[in-house]
Amino acid sequence: MHQSTQWIDPGDLACGPNTVEPETVYLDPGRCDSDEEPAPTTVEEALEVVLRSNLAAHVASQGSFSAHAYLYTPSVGACSPQNAEYLIVLTRVE
C-alpha cells in the first residue's frame, strides 16, 4: 500500500471539466430534509465535483478505484441541512 509522506497544500486542489470513472460507486441513501432550510447539494452533485478534481485524476492514474459518498450530519437529533456535508472516499481497487 502506498502512503504519502506529506500532506498536499489544499490550495493545490483544483477541478477541471473532465471526470474520471470509478470502478464502483456507493452513494449513501441518507437524506437531510427540512421544511425550514434549503436542501444540501445532492450526493450525485458532490460526487461529480470530486471526480473532476486533480486529486481524483491522480488516484485514477494509479489504477482502478472505487468512490464512496456518505452524508455527514454533524448534529444531535434532527438533521440540519445547513450543517450537512458529503464525505467522498476514493479507494484504490487491488
Backbone atoms as SQL, in Angstrom:
CREATE TABLE atoms (id INTEGER PRIMARY KEY, chain TEXT, resi INTEGER, resn TEXT, atom TEXT, x REAL, y REAL, z REAL);
INSERT INTO atoms VALUES
  (1, 'A', 1, 'MET', 'N', 0.844, -1.177, 0.000),
  (2, 'A', 1, 'MET', 'CA', 0.000, 0.000, 0.000),
  (3, 'A', 1, 'MET', 'C', 0.886, 1.236, 0.000),
  (4, 'A', 2, 'HIS', 'N', 0.545, 2.200, -0.851),
  (5, 'A', 2, 'HIS', 'CA', 1.303, 3.450, -0.934),
  (6, 'A', 2, 'HIS', 'C', 0.730, 4.468, 0.044),
  (7, 'A', 3, 'GLN', 'N', 1.598, 5.072, 0.824),
  (8, 'A', 3, 'GLN', 'CA', 1.172, 6.126, 1.731),
  (9, 'A', 3, 'GLN', 'C', 2.005, 7.370, 1.464),
  (10, 'A', 4, 'SER', 'N', 1.336, 8.489, 1.437),
  (11, 'A', 4, 'SER', 'CA', 2.027, 9.753, 1.211),
  (12, 'A', 4, 'SER', 'C', 2.856, 10.118, 2.431),
  (13, 'A', 5, 'THR', 'N', 4.002, 10.739, 2.184),
  (14, 'A', 5, 'THR', 'CA', 4.867, 11.141, 3.293),
  (15, 'A', 5, 'THR', 'C', 4.579, 12.560, 3.755),
  (16, 'A', 6, 'GLN', 'N', 3.768, 13.294, 2.997),
  (17, 'A', 6, 'GLN', 'CA', 3.419, 14.651, 3.408),
  (18, 'A', 6, 'GLN', 'C', 2.049, 15.025, 2.865),
  (19, 'A', 7, 'TRP', 'N', 1.424, 15.984, 3.509),
  (20, 'A', 7, 'TRP', 'CA', 0.130, 16.480, 3.068),
  (21, 'A', 7, 'TRP', 'C', 0.318, 17.439, 1.901),
  (22, 'A', 8, 'ILE', 'N', -0.621, 17.406, 0.972),
  (23, 'A', 8, 'ILE', 'CA', -0.607, 18.330, -0.153),
  (24, 'A', 8, 'ILE', 'C', -1.320, 19.606, 0.277),
  (25, 'A', 9, 'ASP', 'N', -0.810, 20.737, -0.146),
  (26, 'A', 9, 'ASP', 'CA', -1.436, 22.018, 0.175),
  (27, 'A', 9, 'ASP', 'C', -2.857, 22.035, -0.374),
  (28, 'A', 10, 'PRO', 'N', -3.880, 22.307, 0.456),
  (29, 'A', 10, 'PRO', 'CA', -5.257, 22.329, -0.021),
  (30, 'A', 10, 'PRO', 'C', -5.481, 23.322, -1.157),
  (31, 'A', 11, 'GLY', 'N', -4.653, 24.356, -1.238),
  (32, 'A', 11, 'GLY', 'CA', -4.777, 25.320, -2.324),
  (33, 'A', 11, 'GLY', 'C', -4.435, 24.735, -3.680),
  (34, 'A', 12, 'ASP', 'N', -3.768, 23.578, -3.690),
  (35, 'A', 12, 'ASP', 'CA', -3.407, 22.928, -4.951),
  (36, 'A', 12, 'ASP', 'C', -4.544, 22.090, -5.523),
  (37, 'A', 13, 'LEU', 'N', -5.615, 21.905, -4.760),
  (38, 'A', 13, 'LEU', 'CA', -6.756, 21.128, -5.241),
  (39, 'A', 13, 'LEU', 'C', -7.538, 21.959, -6.247),
  (40, 'A', 14, 'ALA', 'N', -7.770, 21.403, -7.414),
  (41, 'A', 14, 'ALA', 'CA', -8.477, 22.126, -8.469),
  (42, 'A', 14, 'ALA', 'C', -9.382, 21.167, -9.226),
  (43, 'A', 15, 'CYS', 'N', -10.429, 21.708, -9.839),
  (44, 'A', 15, 'CYS', 'CA', -11.362, 20.898, -10.616),
  (45, 'A', 15, 'CYS', 'C', -11.331, 21.339, -12.068),
  (46, 'A', 16, 'GLY', 'N', -11.411, 20.384, -12.957),
  (47, 'A', 16, 'GLY', 'CA', -11.434, 20.656, -14.381),
  (48, 'A', 16, 'GLY', 'C', -12.728, 20.154, -15.000),
  (49, 'A', 17, 'PRO', 'N', -12.843, 20.239, -16.327),
  (50, 'A', 17, 'PRO', 'CA', -14.075, 19.838, -16.998),
  (51, 'A', 17, 'PRO', 'C', -14.240, 18.332, -17.131),
  (52, 'A', 18, 'ASN', 'N', -13.144, 17.561, -17.013),
  (53, 'A', 18, 'ASN', 'CA', -13.219, 16.115, -17.235),
  (54, 'A', 18, 'ASN', 'C', -13.382, 15.356, -15.928),
  (55, 'A', 19, 'THR', 'N', -14.161, 14.270, -15.981),
  (56, 'A', 19, 'THR', 'CA', -14.326, 13.424, -14.808),
  (57, 'A', 19, 'THR', 'C', -13.590, 12.112, -15.033),
  (58, 'A', 20, 'VAL', 'N', -13.229, 11.466, -13.953),
  (59, 'A', 20, 'VAL', 'CA', -12.674, 10.117, -14.021),
  (60, 'A', 20, 'VAL', 'C', -13.783, 9.154, -13.610),
  (61, 'A', 21, 'GLU', 'N', -13.640, 7.896, -14.012),
  (62, 'A', 21, 'GLU', 'CA', -14.689, 6.907, -13.763),
  (63, 'A', 21, 'GLU', 'C', -14.226, 5.866, -12.758),
  (64, 'A', 22, 'PRO', 'N', -14.871, 5.817, -11.594),
  (65, 'A', 22, 'PRO', 'CA', -14.525, 4.775, -10.630),
  (66, 'A', 22, 'PRO', 'C', -15.066, 3.424, -11.084),
  (67, 'A', 23, 'GLU', 'N', -14.406, 2.362, -10.636),
  (68, 'A', 23, 'GLU', 'CA', -14.868, 1.010, -10.951),
  (69, 'A', 23, 'GLU', 'C', -16.204, 0.729, -10.268),
  (70, 'A', 24, 'THR', 'N', -16.316, 1.162, -9.026),
  (71, 'A', 24, 'THR', 'CA', -17.567, 1.009, -8.288),
  (72, 'A', 24, 'THR', 'C', -17.897, 2.319, -7.587),
  (73, 'A', 25, 'VAL', 'N', -19.184, 2.540, -7.367),
  (74, 'A', 25, 'VAL', 'CA', -19.662, 3.745, -6.693),
  (75, 'A', 25, 'VAL', 'C', -20.678, 3.337, -5.639),
  (76, 'A', 26, 'TYR', 'N', -20.559, 3.910, -4.452),
  (77, 'A', 26, 'TYR', 'CA', -21.558, 3.734, -3.406),
  (78, 'A', 26, 'TYR', 'C', -22.069, 5.111, -3.028),
  (79, 'A', 27, 'LEU', 'N', -23.379, 5.304, -3.126),
  (80, 'A', 27, 'LEU', 'CA', -23.997, 6.572, -2.739),
  (81, 'A', 27, 'LEU', 'C', -24.840, 6.343, -1.494),
  (82, 'A', 28, 'ASP', 'N', -24.503, 7.025, -0.427),
  (83, 'A', 28, 'ASP', 'CA', -25.246, 6.919, 0.831),
  (84, 'A', 28, 'ASP', 'C', -26.704, 7.302, 0.589),
  (85, 'A', 29, 'PRO', 'N', -27.639, 6.434, 0.944),
  (86, 'A', 29, 'PRO', 'CA', -29.054, 6.765, 0.732),
  (87, 'A', 29, 'PRO', 'C', -29.602, 7.761, 1.748),
  (88, 'A', 30, 'GLY', 'N', -28.786, 8.186, 2.706),
  (89, 'A', 30, 'GLY', 'CA', -29.235, 9.127, 3.733),
  (90, 'A', 30, 'GLY', 'C', -29.702, 10.442, 3.148),
  (91, 'A', 31, 'ARG', 'N', -30.690, 11.023, 3.784),
  (92, 'A', 31, 'ARG', 'CA', -31.222, 12.312, 3.345),
  (93, 'A', 31, 'ARG', 'C', -31.246, 13.254, 4.531),
  (94, 'A', 32, 'CYS', 'N', -31.301, 14.534, 4.240),
  (95, 'A', 32, 'CYS', 'CA', -31.347, 15.543, 5.290),
  (96, 'A', 32, 'CYS', 'C', -32.376, 16.582, 4.868),
  (97, 'A', 33, 'ASP', 'N', -33.632, 16.252, 5.054),
  (98, 'A', 33, 'ASP', 'CA', -34.723, 17.124, 4.616),
  (99, 'A', 33, 'ASP', 'C', -35.179, 18.045, 5.744),
  (100, 'A', 34, 'SER', 'N', -35.584, 19.232, 5.358),
  (101, 'A', 34, 'SER', 'CA', -36.129, 20.180, 6.320),
  (102, 'A', 34, 'SER', 'C', -37.019, 21.164, 5.581),
  (103, 'A', 35, 'ASP', 'N', -38.149, 21.493, 6.171),
  (104, 'A', 35, 'ASP', 'CA', -39.046, 22.473, 5.566),
  (105, 'A', 35, 'ASP', 'C', -38.544, 23.900, 5.780),
  (106, 'A', 36, 'GLU', 'N', -37.693, 24.090, 6.763),
  (107, 'A', 36, 'GLU', 'CA', -37.263, 25.427, 7.134),
  (108, 'A', 36, 'GLU', 'C', -35.974, 25.876, 6.447),
  (109, 'A', 37, 'GLU', 'N', -35.164, 24.951, 6.006),
  (110, 'A', 37, 'GLU', 'CA', -33.875, 25.302, 5.439),
  (111, 'A', 37, 'GLU', 'C', -33.717, 24.674, 4.063),
  (112, 'A', 38, 'PRO', 'N', -32.911, 25.261, 3.195),
  (113, 'A', 38, 'PRO', 'CA', -32.716, 24.671, 1.867),
  (114, 'A', 38, 'PRO', 'C', -32.021, 23.323, 1.953),
  (115, 'A', 39, 'ALA', 'N', -32.343, 22.445, 1.025),
  (116, 'A', 39, 'ALA', 'CA', -31.719, 21.127, 0.997),
  (117, 'A', 39, 'ALA', 'C', -30.254, 21.261, 0.581),
  (118, 'A', 40, 'PRO', 'N', -29.391, 20.378, 1.092),
  (119, 'A', 40, 'PRO', 'CA', -27.991, 20.436, 0.683),
  (120, 'A', 40, 'PRO', 'C', -27.838, 19.961, -0.760),
  (121, 'A', 41, 'THR', 'N', -26.685, 20.180, -1.315),
  (122, 'A', 41, 'THR', 'CA', -26.353, 19.655, -2.634),
  (123, 'A', 41, 'THR', 'C', -26.640, 18.163, -2.651),
  (124, 'A', 42, 'THR', 'N', -27.047, 17.635, -3.794),
  (125, 'A', 42, 'THR', 'CA', -27.310, 16.197, -3.865),
  (126, 'A', 42, 'THR', 'C', -25.997, 15.426, -3.826),
  (127, 'A', 43, 'VAL', 'N', -26.091, 14.161, -3.456),
  (128, 'A', 43, 'VAL', 'CA', -24.900, 13.320, -3.387),
  (129, 'A', 43, 'VAL', 'C', -24.278, 13.154, -4.773),
  (130, 'A', 44, 'GLU', 'N', -25.091, 13.095, -5.806),
  (131, 'A', 44, 'GLU', 'CA', -24.564, 12.970, -7.169),
  (132, 'A', 44, 'GLU', 'C', -23.754, 14.213, -7.573),
  (133, 'A', 45, 'GLU', 'N', -24.247, 15.395, -7.188),
  (134, 'A', 45, 'GLU', 'CA', -23.534, 16.638, -7.499),
  (135, 'A', 45, 'GLU', 'C', -22.205, 16.711, -6.745),
  (136, 'A', 46, 'ALA', 'N', -22.222, 16.299, -5.488),
  (137, 'A', 46, 'ALA', 'CA', -20.990, 16.319, -4.690),
  (138, 'A', 46, 'ALA', 'C', -19.961, 15.356, -5.276),
  (139, 'A', 47, 'LEU', 'N', -20.418, 14.169, -5.672),
  (140, 'A', 47, 'LEU', 'CA', -19.508, 13.180, -6.246),
  (141, 'A', 47, 'LEU', 'C', -18.926, 13.671, -7.571),
  (142, 'A', 48, 'GLU', 'N', -19.746, 14.327, -8.394),
  (143, 'A', 48, 'GLU', 'CA', -19.261, 14.825, -9.680),
  (144, 'A', 48, 'GLU', 'C', -18.119, 15.828, -9.491),
  (145, 'A', 49, 'VAL', 'N', -18.249, 16.719, -8.524),
  (146, 'A', 49, 'VAL', 'CA', -17.194, 17.703, -8.266),
  (147, 'A', 49, 'VAL', 'C', -15.897, 16.996, -7.900),
  (148, 'A', 50, 'VAL', 'N', -15.977, 16.029, -7.020),
  (149, 'A', 50, 'VAL', 'CA', -14.768, 15.316, -6.597),
  (150, 'A', 50, 'VAL', 'C', -14.142, 14.561, -7.766),
  (151, 'A', 51, 'LEU', 'N', -14.961, 13.933, -8.609),
  (152, 'A', 51, 'LEU', 'CA', -14.424, 13.157, -9.732),
  (153, 'A', 51, 'LEU', 'C', -13.832, 14.045, -10.828),
  (154, 'A', 52, 'ARG', 'N', -14.037, 15.363, -10.747),
  (155, 'A', 52, 'ARG', 'CA', -13.398, 16.302, -11.673),
  (156, 'A', 52, 'ARG', 'C', -12.124, 16.893, -11.080),
  (157, 'A', 53, 'SER', 'N', -11.796, 16.533, -9.853),
  (158, 'A', 53, 'SER', 'CA', -10.638, 17.135, -9.188),
  (159, 'A', 53, 'SER', 'C', -9.330, 16.504, -9.642),
  (160, 'A', 54, 'ASN', 'N', -8.256, 17.268, -9.493),
  (161, 'A', 54, 'ASN', 'CA', -6.938, 16.727, -9.825),
  (162, 'A', 54, 'ASN', 'C', -6.549, 15.606, -8.863),
  (163, 'A', 55, 'LEU', 'N', -7.105, 15.604, -7.671),
  (164, 'A', 55, 'LEU', 'CA', -6.855, 14.519, -6.723),
  (165, 'A', 55, 'LEU', 'C', -7.434, 13.208, -7.266),
  (166, 'A', 56, 'ALA', 'N', -8.677, 13.241, -7.748),
  (167, 'A', 56, 'ALA', 'CA', -9.293, 12.045, -8.322),
  (168, 'A', 56, 'ALA', 'C', -8.546, 11.599, -9.574),
  (169, 'A', 57, 'ALA', 'N', -8.106, 12.547, -10.389),
  (170, 'A', 57, 'ALA', 'CA', -7.338, 12.202, -11.591),
  (171, 'A', 57, 'ALA', 'C', -6.054, 11.476, -11.208),
  (172, 'A', 58, 'HIS', 'N', -5.415, 11.909, -10.135),
  (173, 'A', 58, 'HIS', 'CA', -4.195, 11.245, -9.672),
  (174, 'A', 58, 'HIS', 'C', -4.498, 9.828, -9.193),
  (175, 'A', 59, 'VAL', 'N', -5.570, 9.668, -8.417),
  (176, 'A', 59, 'VAL', 'CA', -5.951, 8.333, -7.944),
  (177, 'A', 59, 'VAL', 'C', -6.235, 7.422, -9.140),
  (178, 'A', 60, 'ALA', 'N', -6.955, 7.932, -10.141),
  (179, 'A', 60, 'ALA', 'CA', -7.289, 7.139, -11.332),
  (180, 'A', 60, 'ALA', 'C', -6.031, 6.756, -12.111),
  (181, 'A', 61, 'SER', 'N', -5.023, 7.612, -12.106),
  (182, 'A', 61, 'SER', 'CA', -3.792, 7.302, -12.835),
  (183, 'A', 61, 'SER', 'C', -3.026, 6.148, -12.197),
  (184, 'A', 62, 'GLN', 'N', -3.344, 5.831, -10.944),
  (185, 'A', 62, 'GLN', 'CA', -2.681, 4.742, -10.235),
  (186, 'A', 62, 'GLN', 'C', -3.351, 3.394, -10.481),
  (187, 'A', 63, 'GLY', 'N', -4.527, 3.396, -11.128),
  (188, 'A', 63, 'GLY', 'CA', -5.254, 2.152, -11.400),
  (189, 'A', 63, 'GLY', 'C', -6.713, 2.286, -11.017),
  (190, 'A', 64, 'SER', 'N', -7.403, 1.155, -10.982),
  (191, 'A', 64, 'SER', 'CA', -8.829, 1.145, -10.657),
  (192, 'A', 64, 'SER', 'C', -9.061, 1.646, -9.240),
  (193, 'A', 65, 'PHE', 'N', -10.200, 2.332, -9.060),
  (194, 'A', 65, 'PHE', 'CA', -10.538, 2.834, -7.731),
  (195, 'A', 65, 'PHE', 'C', -12.048, 2.824, -7.558),
  (196, 'A', 66, 'SER', 'N', -12.473, 2.896, -6.325),
  (197, 'A', 66, 'SER', 'CA', -13.897, 2.989, -6.012),
  (198, 'A', 66, 'SER', 'C', -14.166, 4.332, -5.354),
  (199, 'A', 67, 'ALA', 'N', -15.413, 4.774, -5.436),
  (200, 'A', 67, 'ALA', 'CA', -15.822, 6.042, -4.828),
  (201, 'A', 67, 'ALA', 'C', -17.014, 5.781, -3.913),
  (202, 'A', 68, 'HIS', 'N', -16.908, 6.193, -2.674),
  (203, 'A', 68, 'HIS', 'CA', -17.972, 6.048, -1.689),
  (204, 'A', 68, 'HIS', 'C', -18.356, 7.441, -1.210),
  (205, 'A', 69, 'ALA', 'N', -19.638, 7.767, -1.284),
  (206, 'A', 69, 'ALA', 'CA', -20.133, 9.074, -0.860),
  (207, 'A', 69, 'ALA', 'C', -21.060, 8.894, 0.334),
  (208, 'A', 70, 'TYR', 'N', -20.753, 9.561, 1.425),
  (209, 'A', 70, 'TYR', 'CA', -21.526, 9.460, 2.659),
  (210, 'A', 70, 'TYR', 'C', -22.058, 10.827, 3.062),
  (211, 'A', 71, 'LEU', 'N', -23.275, 10.849, 3.593),
  (212, 'A', 71, 'LEU', 'CA', -23.839, 12.073, 4.143),
  (213, 'A', 71, 'LEU', 'C', -23.354, 12.217, 5.574),
  (214, 'A', 72, 'TYR', 'N', -22.720, 13.335, 5.882),
  (215, 'A', 72, 'TYR', 'CA', -22.211, 13.611, 7.228),
  (216, 'A', 72, 'TYR', 'C', -23.049, 14.726, 7.825),
  (217, 'A', 73, 'THR', 'N', -23.685, 14.430, 8.931),
  (218, 'A', 73, 'THR', 'CA', -24.561, 15.415, 9.576),
  (219, 'A', 73, 'THR', 'C', -24.072, 15.677, 10.997),
  (220, 'A', 74, 'PRO', 'N', -23.229, 16.685, 11.181),
  (221, 'A', 74, 'PRO', 'CA', -22.685, 16.971, 12.498),
  (222, 'A', 74, 'PRO', 'C', -23.706, 17.656, 13.404),
  (223, 'A', 75, 'SER', 'N', -24.716, 16.915, 13.785),
  (224, 'A', 75, 'SER', 'CA', -25.746, 17.491, 14.650),
  (225, 'A', 75, 'SER', 'C', -26.277, 16.421, 15.577),
  (226, 'A', 76, 'VAL', 'N', -26.967, 16.840, 16.588),
  (227, 'A', 76, 'VAL', 'CA', -27.617, 15.925, 17.513),
  (228, 'A', 76, 'VAL', 'C', -29.111, 16.035, 17.275),
  (229, 'A', 77, 'GLY', 'N', -29.771, 14.908, 17.156),
  (230, 'A', 77, 'GLY', 'CA', -31.206, 14.936, 16.905),
  (231, 'A', 77, 'GLY', 'C', -31.500, 15.063, 15.428),
  (232, 'A', 78, 'ALA', 'N', -32.407, 15.963, 15.072),
  (233, 'A', 78, 'ALA', 'CA', -32.816, 16.134, 13.678),
  (234, 'A', 78, 'ALA', 'C', -31.660, 16.663, 12.833),
  (235, 'A', 79, 'CYS', 'N', -31.621, 16.217, 11.594),
  (236, 'A', 79, 'CYS', 'CA', -30.570, 16.665, 10.673),
  (237, 'A', 79, 'CYS', 'C', -30.793, 18.126, 10.295),
  (238, 'A', 80, 'SER', 'N', -29.736, 18.885, 10.291),
  (239, 'A', 80, 'SER', 'CA', -29.802, 20.285, 9.875),
  (240, 'A', 80, 'SER', 'C', -29.109, 20.421, 8.523),
  (241, 'A', 81, 'PRO', 'N', -29.857, 20.680, 7.429),
  (242, 'A', 81, 'PRO', 'CA', -29.224, 20.821, 6.119),
  (243, 'A', 81, 'PRO', 'C', -28.161, 21.910, 6.074),
  (244, 'A', 82, 'GLN', 'N', -28.272, 22.894, 6.940),
  (245, 'A', 82, 'GLN', 'CA', -27.285, 23.972, 6.969),
  (246, 'A', 82, 'GLN', 'C', -25.902, 23.432, 7.328),
  (247, 'A', 83, 'ASN', 'N', -25.849, 22.363, 8.117),
  (248, 'A', 83, 'ASN', 'CA', -24.576, 21.796, 8.561),
  (249, 'A', 83, 'ASN', 'C', -24.184, 20.520, 7.828),
  (250, 'A', 84, 'ALA', 'N', -25.090, 19.951, 7.032),
  (251, 'A', 84, 'ALA', 'CA', -24.822, 18.679, 6.371),
  (252, 'A', 84, 'ALA', 'C', -23.747, 18.832, 5.296),
  (253, 'A', 85, 'GLU', 'N', -22.916, 17.815, 5.181),
  (254, 'A', 85, 'GLU', 'CA', -21.856, 17.782, 4.183),
  (255, 'A', 85, 'GLU', 'C', -21.757, 16.363, 3.640),
  (256, 'A', 86, 'TYR', 'N', -21.124, 16.228, 2.491),
  (257, 'A', 86, 'TYR', 'CA', -20.846, 14.903, 1.960),
  (258, 'A', 86, 'TYR', 'C', -19.370, 14.596, 2.131),
  (259, 'A', 87, 'LEU', 'N', -19.092, 13.387, 2.531),
  (260, 'A', 87, 'LEU', 'CA', -17.724, 12.893, 2.645),
  (261, 'A', 87, 'LEU', 'C', -17.535, 11.911, 1.502),
  (262, 'A', 88, 'ILE', 'N', -16.577, 12.188, 0.624),
  (263, 'A', 88, 'ILE', 'CA', -16.300, 11.325, -0.520),
  (264, 'A', 88, 'ILE', 'C', -14.968, 10.617, -0.262),
  (265, 'A', 89, 'VAL', 'N', -15.000, 9.286, -0.314),
  (266, 'A', 89, 'VAL', 'CA', -13.800, 8.483, -0.076),
  (267, 'A', 89, 'VAL', 'C', -13.446, 7.767, -1.375),
  (268, 'A', 90, 'LEU', 'N', -12.223, 8.005, -1.864),
  (269, 'A', 90, 'LEU', 'CA', -11.712, 7.312, -3.044),
  (270, 'A', 90, 'LEU', 'C', -10.727, 6.259, -2.574),
  (271, 'A', 91, 'THR', 'N', -10.944, 5.008, -3.000),
  (272, 'A', 91, 'THR', 'CA', -10.116, 3.897, -2.551),
  (273, 'A', 91, 'THR', 'C', -9.628, 3.105, -3.754),
  (274, 'A', 92, 'ARG', 'N', -8.347, 2.855, -3.819),
  (275, 'A', 92, 'ARG', 'CA', -7.808, 2.039, -4.905),
  (276, 'A', 92, 'ARG', 'C', -8.312, 0.616, -4.809),
  (277, 'A', 93, 'VAL', 'N', -8.585, 0.019, -5.964),
  (278, 'A', 93, 'VAL', 'CA', -9.030, -1.369, -6.050),
  (279, 'A', 93, 'VAL', 'C', -7.822, -2.205, -6.439),
  (280, 'A', 94, 'GLU', 'N', -7.472, -3.150, -5.599),
  (281, 'A', 94, 'GLU', 'CA', -6.303, -4.015, -5.869),
  (282, 'A', 94, 'GLU', 'C', -6.710, -5.259, -6.597);
